[in-house]
């Protein structure tokens, strides 16, 4: 059943420029989202799942760290370049917490991504510049262009001061 996720994938495949031959397909999907009861139900479920995941991630972060972590926002994104994934904007989490619970975070986020149908190849914490604070946890399915930009010759992620890498899957 085509739904919003199919549309996002289609957009990703065609890198923002939807070719003429696929325009019909896109129209069909859009039509089904608005008129088909099942498609609406699927879309509705995705939002409910996302809402549930936000609360669950917040609870888990509090359990792991013993700190009053606030998960302000959980977003699913699709970028024009082809990258997609999820971003969890957090408050109260430090890079030391993330480092200590690295393995737990990686396996837990792998489960969250699977549940939300996001194929994450790169998990990292984005840091507030010049601080020890984590601004967001980001699970990303990298497009070819961003993969090349991110990865050095040795096949490892180039170090960046605003990024703490939790997991990276080499292509
Ligand atoms: Zn990209």
Boltz pocket constraint, residues with backbone or C-beta under 6 A from the ligand:
constraints:
  - pocket:
      binder: B
      contacts: [[A, 79], [A, 81], [A, 82], [A, 83], [A, 142], [A, 143], [A, 144], [A, 145], [A, 146], [A, 147]]
      max_distance: 6.0
